[in-house]
Amino acid sequence: MSTKKPAPKKIKAPKGTRDLYPEDVLRQHYITNAWRDAALRCGFDEIAGPTFETTELYSVKSGEGILGELFQAFSGKSPKEVERVKETGQAEFALRPEFTPTLARMYAARAKELPQPCKWFTAGPYFRAERPQRGRLREFLQWNVDAIGMPADDNSTENRARMDVEVIECMVRMFEDLGLSDDALAIKLNDRNAMARYFASLGVADDKLEDAFNLLDRQSKLPADALRTQAEESKLPEPFIAFLTQSDANPAPDLDASDLDSVCSVCSVVNIDHWTDRDHTIARGLAYYTGTVFEALADGERAVAGGGRYDNLIELFGGPPTPACGFGMGDVVLGNLLDDKGLMPAGSELMDAVARPQASIRPVAFVVPNGDDDNEELVHTLVANLRRGIESDDWKARDDRKPWDRDRYNVAPMHARVTYKSTRNLKKLRADAVNQHARYFVEIHADNKVELTDLDHREPITSDTHGSFSVDPSAENYVGLAIATRM
């Protein structure tokens, strides 16, 4: 009888997944720490949801693209479950491919109890049954940042733009933290409502709009003849097909995009306009998007993040009509980009970078105007500067500087918030700051007259040289420097 043992069977990890060894885990923490830091500093609160949902959740408004990428799940213990799968090909549950439907379900469940707006973020694992390729896996981590609802229940163009920019600014702050610049990345903006009106002018019927947007979303990925074939199969009109297959040299359509004008204006106020650019080819394929849509593109082609406005989704899950805007960003493409740009630390530098202090969960500064409308813009400019921090001249002068260097900042970026209440009564605004557990209350009277109060000790703070403080980061009495010195 042979005593030879059978050769051990080697079992590989499922295709499209990753085995993460110690340094790989540190690399992932480096990214997720940056996500969390930026979201907290920009006033977003962390939430979490289940890693699987009912399959029905994704059929409500996600579109056929997502439904075709679900990893479905069932236990096999229930005869009813097995029979359902045999009959319909659809299990009761699915591993989550994205977070927006979960977020909409969660918000709708407690809509009456939640503040306006809700600013939420989450980061965790997601799953898509698609063909793995560079930057796209079947299991990945994703950062989701969303602003749901409107300040003072005011769904005006100005407020929608403000909330759109709240989420876009958060993305920019994270890019800056990791050392990425607008030379490497551009955030491309479009307006789906304006594009829908333009498509209607080309003869696209309402029931064909989703087909038109899906093809626009694939415009950069398919040759013109393939686009034409698919458009003809969808019975889209010739003027639209001509627009879809035009060369890059042809001009963009003349869009009536007042919402996008407002978004660009607010981007300028918070000094991120150099990161953004209008692009009429940005569509976002998911069916629930309305209004502003955007993608962060690296080197002109790689999509690092994408999102937009989804004003009708909460209502579909039983909640009240609620405007909302958000984006998602995966760790795989971002990690590849950092590697390509030499911006991913390694070895001891990676350990130190991961171990660096994290952003304060508690708000550091709560910034309000003194009631003068002219100070509203100063509030948002100052808050953006506080969230950005002030880099040191010595660090900026070094050719070998790295974003994780300990001496990068003279004034470190900090968690800063604004009020979303309609009142400009300072007593009520101070109460709002206290309710949000802010450390410092910052009251703007003018660009060089800013009053600062330590809320923990209930005492005013004055500048040794000027009495009051300035919103100007270059001023010796800059209010951000005064706060940082006391932290």
N, C-alpha and C positions, 0 to 999 in steps of 0.2 A: 504494500500500500504506500502510495506517495505521501510524504510528509511536507511537501513543498507548500508554503503558504501562498494564497492568492495575492497578487500585487495590490497594494492599497489603491483605492479609487480616488482620483483627484477630482474634487468638485469645485468648479469655478464660481465666483460671485455672479449673480444675475447680470446680464448685459445691460449697460446703462446705469449701473450703480458704482459706488466707490468704496473701497476698503481704506479707512483712514487710520494711518499709523500716527504715533505721537506728534511728529512735526506737522503732519497733514491736519490734525485736529487744531494745533496752534494757529496754522494759517487760516482755518475756518473761523476760529475765535477772533482773529485779527479783523476779519471782515464783519462778523456779526457785532463785535464791539463798536465798530465804526457806525454801523446801522443804528444801533441802540443809542449811542451818544448823540448823533445828529437829531434823531427823532425826539429825544428828551429835551435837548436844548431848544428845539423849535416848538416846544409846548405840546407834544403828542403823548398820550397816556398809553401804556402797554396793555394789550388784551391777548387772549388766546382762545382757540376753538378746537373742536375735535379733528383728528386726522382723517376721519371718514364721515361721510354724510349719506343721507338717503339719495339714491340716484335721481329721484324726482327733483331734488333741489337744483340740479344742473340742467334740467330740461325746461325750467321756467323761463330763462331769458339768456342763457349763455351762448346759444347758437350751436349749429351742427358740428363746428370745428372741435369744440370741447367735448361734446358727447361722443365723438369718435376717438377720443384720446383717454377715455376713462379706464382705469384699472378697477374692474368691478369685483365685489367681494360678497361671498356668502359662506356660511358655515358648513353647509352640506348635511347638517343634523336634522333639519326640518324638511319633511317630505314636500310641504307646500313651497318652500324656497326652491328646492330642486325642480319641482314641476314648473314653477314660474320661469326659471332659467331655460328649461327645455322648450317651453311654449313661446316665450317672448325674446329669448336671448339676452334678457336684462335682469341682473341681480338686484336685490333690494338696496344694497349699499355700494358705494364707490369710494375709493381713496381720493382725497381732495386733490384736484389738479390746479386749483387757484383758491383765493380766499374771499373774493368779493361776494359771492353768493352766501357764504357763511356769515360774513359781516352784515349783509342786508337782513338775513334771518335774525341775527342777534339783536340788531338795532330795532327791527320791527317788534320783537317780543317785549321790549321795554321802552318803546318810543316816548310814552307819556312821562316817564320818570327821568329821562336823560336830559342833560343840559343842551343848549343850542349855542354854538355848534358842538358836536363831539369830535375831538381830534384823537384818533386812535392809530396805533401801529402794532404790528406783530411780526415775528420772524420764526420760521419753522420749516419742517419738511413737507414737500409736495410731490405728486406723482403724476406722470403722464405716459401713456402707452403709445409712444411714438418712436421713430427711428433715431437711435443715438447718433450724435455727430459732435464735432468740436463745439463746445459751448452749450450743448443741449443734451441732457441726460434724462433718464426715466425717473430718477429720484434726485431731488435737489433741494437746497434751502432757498427760501424766498422771503424778501422783506416787503411788507405791505404797509403803506402809509395812506390814511384816508381822513378827510374832513367831511363830516356828515351834518347837514343842517346849515342854517344861516344865522349870522349875528342878528339879534333883535327880530327874528322871524321876517327878515327883509330880503326877498329874493330878487333884488335889483341887479342890474348888469354890474354895477360897481362892487356889490358884495360878492357876487359869483366870481368876479375876477379876483377879488381879495382872497377868497378861499382856494381858488385854483393856484394862486401864487404861493399860498401857505405850504402846499404839498410840493410844488416845484422847488421852492427855496430849500426845503428840507433835503431834497435830493442833491442840490448844489452844495450845501454845507458838508454833506458826506463826501462828495467828490473832492472838495477842497481839503478836508481832513486827511484824505489818503494821498494827497499830493498831485491829484489830477487837475488839469487846467482846461480852459476853453480851447486850447490848441489841439488837445487830444479828443475832446468831447464837444458835441453841440446838442442842445435840446431843441428838437424840431416841433413846432406848434402848428396845429390846424384847427378848424372849426367844422364839425360834422354838420351842424345845422346849416351853415353857409354853403357847404358842399352839397347838401341835399337840395337846397334851393337852386344851386347851379345845375345839378343833375336834372332837376325838373325842367329847367330851361332848355336842356338838351333832349327832352322828350322821355326821360325815365319815369315810368309810372310809380306810384307809391308802393305797390306790391313788388316792385323790382329793385327798390332801394338797397335792400340787404345784399342782393346779388351784386349790385354796382359797387358797394363798399368793399365787399369781399374781393372783388377783382382789383379795385384800387389798392387794397392792402398787398396784393401779390404783384403789383406793377413792376417793382424793382427786382423781382425774383424770376420772372418769366419773360421769354422773348416775345416780341410784338405779335408774331404769328400765332403763338399759343394763346395769348391774351385775346386776340380776335376770335379764335375758334371757340374759346369758352364763353365769350360775350355773346356770340351768335347762338350758341347752344342755349344760353339763358334768355334768348330773344330780347336782348337789349338793343336800343335804337342805334342807327349808324352814327349820328353826331356824337353819342357817348363813346362809341368804339373808336372813332377818330381821335377823340380827346385821350382815351386810355392808351392808345398806341403811338401817341405823338413822341417825337424825339425830345431829349432833354433841352435842346436848343430852343424849343417853342416856349412862348411866354406862359406864365401861370394864368389861370382864369382870374378875371376881375371879380373878386368876391365881396359881397356885402357882409363884413365880419366885424360888426361893432363890438361883440363880446371879446374877440381876439385883440382888437385895438385896446380895450380896457386892460386885458391881461398884460399886454406888452408895456402899458403905461405903469402898472403896479410893479412889474419886474424892474423898471427903471428906478422906482422909489427905493427898492431894497437892494439896488445895485447888483442885479444878476442878469441884466439885459444883455450883457456881452456873452452870456452862455446860450441865449435863445435866438431862434431864427424861424421865420414862417416857412412852411413847406406844405404845399397843397396836396402832396402825394401821401401824407400821413393819414391813415384811416383807422387803424386799430380794428382787427377783424371781429372782435366780440360784439354780439348784437345789442348788448345793453348800453353801449356808449352813446351819449348825447353831448352836443356842444363841444367844448374844448377837448382836444385829444393831443397827446404829445409822446415823443420817443426820445430817449437819450442815445445818440448814435456815436460810436467811437470810430475814428479814422474814416468817417463818412459812410460807413456801411453796417458795422456790427451794432445791433440793438442791445444796449446794456439794461435799459429799463423802458417801461411804457405804461401809459395810463390815460386818464381823462375823466370827463364828467359823466355821471350816470344818474340823471335826475329822476328817472322813473322806476328804479329797481326796488327801492324800499317798499313802495306801494304794492308791488306785485307779491310781496311776502306778507301782506296783511297790515303793514304799517301805514301811517299817514303820508300824503305826498311830501317827499323830502329830497331836496337837492343834495347832491354829494359829488365828491371828486376824490380820486386816489390813483396810486400807481403801484406796480409790483416790480421787484428787481431780484434776479437770481444770483446766487453766489458763484456759479460756474463761469459765466462770461466775465463777470467782474474780476474773478481771480485770474483768469487768462489775461485780461487787460493789464492788471497790475504786474504780472510776470513780464509781459511784452514791453512794458514801460520801465522795467527795473525798479518798481515801486513796492515789491513784496519783500519784507525783511526776512532774514534767515538766521539760523543759529541763535547766538546770544542776543542779537538785536531783535529777533522775533520774540524771544521770551520776554525781554524788557518791554517791547511794544505792547504785548498782550497784557502784561502786568501793570501797565500804566493806570493811573487813577481814572475812574469812569465819570461820566457826566452826572451831575447831581439830579437825583429824581425830584427833589424838592426845588421849586422855582427859586432862583436867586434874586432876580429883578422883576418887578411888576411895574410896567411903564404906562402912564396915563397922561393925557393932555389936561390942561387946567380949565378947559371949557371953550377955549378959543379955537375956532375951526382951522385957523392957520397952523395950529400945532399938531393937527392930526397926522400930517405927512412926516413931521419930525419924529413922532412916536414910532412909526414903522421903520424909518431910517435908523434911529437909535437902536431899536430892538435887533435889527439885522446886524448892526455893527457889534453889539454885545454877543450875539450868537457866533459871529465870525472870529472875534478876538483880534489882537494886534500882534503881528509877527515882529520879531526883533530884527533890527538892522544888521546885526552881526550874523545872524542865521541866514538872512536873505543874501548877504554878501559872499557866503561860502559856496564854492563850486560843487563841493561834495555834500551839500545839505540833503537831509532825508526828512520826510514828513514826520517820522517818529522820534526825531531828536528831542531831547529833554529841554534844550534851550530855544526851541522854536518860537515861543511866545513871550512877549513882555506882559501882555494881558491875555490870559487863557480864555478861550470861548466859554460862555456861560449860558445857563438855562434862563432864558428871558421870555416873559409872556406879556400879552396885552389883554385888555378887557374886551369882551364882546357884548357887553351891556349897552343899551342905547342911552342910558343916563350919563350925564357929565357932572353929576353931583359928586364932589370929591369925597364926602363922607361915605356915600354908597360905594364908590370905587375903592376906597380904602378897605371897606368891609369885604368887597370882592377879593382883594389881594389877601386879606387875612384868611378868608374861607379857602383859598387855594394854597395856603401855607407858605406864602412867599416870605423871603428873608428881608427884602428891601423894597420900599415903595418909592418909585421914581416919578416925580411930578414935573412935567415940562411947562414952563411959563413962556420961554423964548429959547432960541438956540444957545444962548449963553446965560440962561437963568433957569437952572434945574434944581429942584429941591429934593433932598434925599432923606429918607426916614428908615431907621433900623426898626423893623416891626417886632423883632424878638424882644428888644429892650424898650420899645416904644419911645425912642428918642430921636430927635432930628440930628443930622450930621451936616457939618459945614466945612467948606474949603478953607484951609489956612491962608490961602493967598487971595481968594476972590469971594469968599462967603458962600455963594452958590456955585453950581457946577455947570459944565458945558456938555453939549451933545457931540462936539467935535473930537474925534479920536486923537488928533494931533495936539490938542490943547493940554496944558499942564494941569488944568483942573477938570479933565475929562471924567465924567461920572463913572464910566466903566473902570477906570484906573482906581478911583476911590473905593469902589466896591471890591475890586480884586485885592487891594491892599489890606482890607479888613477880613477877607475870607481866610 
